[in-house]
């Protein structure tokens, strides 16, 4: 979805050379960037949780 937003934003900016067109295009580009950032943060968070669970499991195995 964010790539569709980015493409739509660029097309809007290039096609509609009005302040409203620039505004809508900019909003679509910002939405695409925000969604990409949120996806990246979530993937990093999931990896952090997985590593923490592995560490806890390893510690529990070592204490047995």
N, CA, C and O of each residue as an XYZ file, in Angstrom:
256
protein
N       0.798     -1.202      0.000
C       0.000      0.000      0.000
C       0.847      1.276      0.000
O       0.511      2.215     -0.721
N       1.921      1.345      0.773
C       2.640      2.616      0.782
C       3.228      2.977     -0.584
O       3.375      4.157     -0.904
N       3.565      1.965     -1.388
C       4.110      2.265     -2.710
C       3.020      2.838     -3.624
O       3.290      3.696     -4.465
N       1.811      2.360     -3.451
C       0.691      2.918     -4.219
C       0.458      4.361     -3.807
O       0.225      5.219     -4.658
N       0.517      4.640     -2.500
C       0.367      6.018     -2.025
C       1.463      6.914     -2.597
O       1.193      8.038     -3.019
N       2.690      6.419     -2.609
C       3.803      7.226     -3.109
C       3.633      7.506     -4.605
O       3.841      8.634     -5.052
N       3.262      6.496     -5.366
C       3.060      6.693     -6.804
C       1.905      7.658     -7.049
O       1.997      8.548     -7.894
N       0.825      7.475     -6.307
C      -0.332      8.372     -6.457
C       0.051      9.803     -6.085
O      -0.406     10.752     -6.723
N       0.877      9.960     -5.069
C       1.315     11.293     -4.669
C       2.148     11.957     -5.743
O       1.955     13.135     -6.044
N       3.072     11.211     -6.322
C       3.907     11.765     -7.399
C       3.069     12.112     -8.627
O       3.243     13.174     -9.226
N       2.168     11.217     -8.996
C       1.309     11.480    -10.152
C       0.445     12.708     -9.894
O       0.268     13.542    -10.782
N      -0.087     12.822     -8.699
C      -0.933     13.966     -8.359
C      -0.147     15.266     -8.453
O      -0.637     16.255     -8.998
N       1.063     15.265     -7.926
C       1.880     16.473     -7.973
C       2.216     16.842     -9.415
O       2.162     18.014     -9.788
N       2.561     15.851    -10.220
C       2.954     16.126    -11.601
C       1.763     16.463    -12.502
O       1.899     17.253    -13.436
N       0.613     15.879    -12.233
C      -0.545     16.076    -13.097
C      -1.312     17.349    -12.750
O      -1.676     18.117    -13.641
N      -1.556     17.571    -11.478
C      -2.333     18.735    -11.043
C      -1.364     19.795    -10.547
O      -0.830     19.689     -9.443
N      -1.142     20.799    -11.349
C      -0.190     21.845    -10.970
C      -0.914     22.991    -10.275
O      -0.814     24.150    -10.675
N      -1.641     22.635     -9.230
C      -2.348     23.625     -8.417
C      -1.907     23.445     -6.976
O      -1.354     22.404     -6.621
N      -2.145     24.448     -6.143
C      -1.793     24.279     -4.726
C      -2.490     23.082     -4.077
O      -1.897     22.393     -3.247
N      -3.733     22.836     -4.451
C      -4.449     21.678     -3.903
C      -3.803     20.376     -4.370
O      -3.675     19.432     -3.591
N      -3.402     20.325     -5.622
C      -2.735     19.135     -6.144
C      -1.422     18.874     -5.433
O      -1.104     17.734     -5.093
N      -0.658     19.941     -5.208
C       0.601     19.787     -4.471
C       0.346     19.339     -3.030
O       1.078     18.511     -2.487
N      -0.693     19.893     -2.426
C      -1.014     19.529     -1.047
C      -1.423     18.074     -0.904
O      -0.943     17.363     -0.022
N      -2.324     17.639     -1.789
C      -2.779     16.245     -1.746
C      -1.623     15.306     -2.055
O      -1.456     14.278     -1.398
N      -0.825     15.662     -3.058
C       0.335     14.840     -3.402
C       1.310     14.730     -2.247
O       1.833     13.653     -1.965
N       1.552     15.844     -1.582
C       2.460     15.833     -0.435
C       1.900     14.979      0.700
O       2.644     14.243      1.347
N       0.605     15.074      0.941
C      -0.012     14.252      1.989
C       0.104     12.761      1.667
O       0.362     11.948      2.555
N      -0.085     12.410      0.406
C       0.056     11.003      0.015
C       1.497     10.528      0.199
O       1.726      9.410      0.661
N       2.461     11.363     -0.157
C       3.867     10.991      0.038
C       4.207     10.855      1.519
O       4.926      9.938      1.913
N       3.693     11.762      2.330
C       3.933     11.681      3.776
C       3.299     10.422      4.347
O       3.906      9.743      5.175
N       2.082     10.104      3.912
C       1.412      8.884      4.383
C       2.241      7.652      4.018
O       2.386      6.739      4.830
N       2.779      7.626      2.813
C       3.601      6.484      2.388
C       4.832      6.357      3.285
O       5.177      5.255      3.713
N       5.489      7.470      3.568
C       6.685      7.430      4.421
C       6.360      7.003      5.845
O       7.108      6.237      6.453
N       5.249      7.494      6.379
C       4.850      7.122      7.741
C       4.551      5.625      7.822
O       4.960      4.958      8.772
N       3.841      5.102      6.830
C       3.514      3.673      6.835
C       4.780      2.829      6.720
O       4.918      1.826      7.420
N       5.705      3.226      5.844
C       6.967      2.490      5.726
C       7.743      2.513      7.040
O       8.318      1.501      7.441
N       7.761      3.664      7.711
C       8.459      3.781      8.999
C       7.801      2.893     10.047
O       8.493      2.216     10.808
N       6.485      2.890     10.094
C       5.771      2.063     11.068
C       6.029      0.579     10.819
O       6.218     -0.183     11.766
N       6.037      0.164      9.553
C       6.331     -1.237      9.227
C       7.737     -1.617      9.678
O       7.948     -2.681     10.260
N       8.683     -0.746      9.406
C      10.064     -1.007      9.792
C      10.202     -1.105     11.315
O      10.866     -2.006     11.827
N       9.575     -0.180     12.026
C       9.624     -0.219     13.490
C       9.022     -1.503     14.036
O       9.566     -2.093     14.969
N       7.902     -1.944     13.466
C       7.253     -3.166     13.937
C       8.141     -4.382     13.683
O       8.262     -5.258     14.539
N       8.758     -4.432     12.511
C       9.647     -5.567     12.216
C      10.828     -5.588     13.172
O      11.226     -6.654     13.642
N      11.390     -4.428     13.463
C      12.503     -4.368     14.411
C      12.049     -4.768     15.810
O      12.786     -5.441     16.531
N      10.844     -4.360     16.201
C      10.316     -4.700     17.518
C      10.107     -6.214     17.628
O      10.457     -6.823     18.639
N       9.530     -6.819     16.573
C       9.330     -8.269     16.583
C      10.659     -9.004     16.717
O      10.749     -9.987     17.452
N      11.683     -8.542     16.022
C      12.999     -9.169     16.098
C      13.583     -9.016     17.505
O      14.187     -9.953     18.028
N      13.411     -7.853     18.115
C      13.900     -7.626     19.472
C      13.218     -8.568     20.456
O      13.875     -9.151     21.318
N      11.907     -8.717     20.330
C      11.159     -9.623     21.213
C      11.637    -11.059     21.016
O      11.819    -11.788     21.991
N      11.842    -11.470     19.770
C      12.313    -12.827     19.500
C      13.680    -13.064     20.121
O      13.925    -14.119     20.705
N      14.573    -12.086     19.997
C      15.903    -12.231     20.581
C      15.837    -12.279     22.108
O      16.574    -13.041     22.735
N      14.969    -11.480     22.704
C      14.814    -11.499     24.157
C      14.265    -12.841     24.631
O      14.713    -13.374     25.646
N      13.307    -13.381     23.907
C      12.757    -14.690     24.276
C      13.822    -15.774     24.154
O      13.903    -16.661     25.004
N      14.634    -15.709     23.110
C      15.717    -16.684     22.938
C      16.716    -16.582     24.085
O      17.189    -17.596     24.598
N      17.034    -15.350     24.484
C      17.978    -15.144     25.582
C      17.425    -15.703     26.887
O      18.141    -16.369     27.634
N      16.147    -15.431     27.164
C      15.537    -15.953     28.383
C      15.507    -17.479     28.371
O      15.770    -18.118     29.389
N      15.189    -18.054     27.229
C      15.165    -19.506     27.109
C      16.561    -20.079     27.329
O      16.711    -21.102     27.998
N      17.559    -19.444     26.785
C      18.941    -19.897     26.946
C      19.367    -19.805     28.425
O      20.027    -20.709     28.937
N      18.993    -18.728     29.098
C      19.323    -18.570     30.507
C      18.651    -19.630     31.362
O      19.245    -20.149     32.307
N      17.390    -19.953     31.019
C      16.667    -20.968     31.779
C      17.295    -22.342     31.548
O      17.384    -23.141     32.479
N      17.730    -22.625     30.326
C      18.396    -23.895     30.037
C      19.723    -23.991     30.759
O      20.106    -25.074     31.199
N      20.429    -22.888     30.891
C      21.745    -22.892     31.550
C      21.621    -23.116     33.046
O      22.509    -23.705     33.662
N      20.524    -22.650     33.635
C      20.363    -22.772     35.082
C      19.879    -24.165     35.485
O      19.949    -24.526     36.660
N      19.396    -24.940     34.536
C      18.903    -26.297     34.844
C      20.007    -27.281     35.013
O      19.752    -28.457     35.273
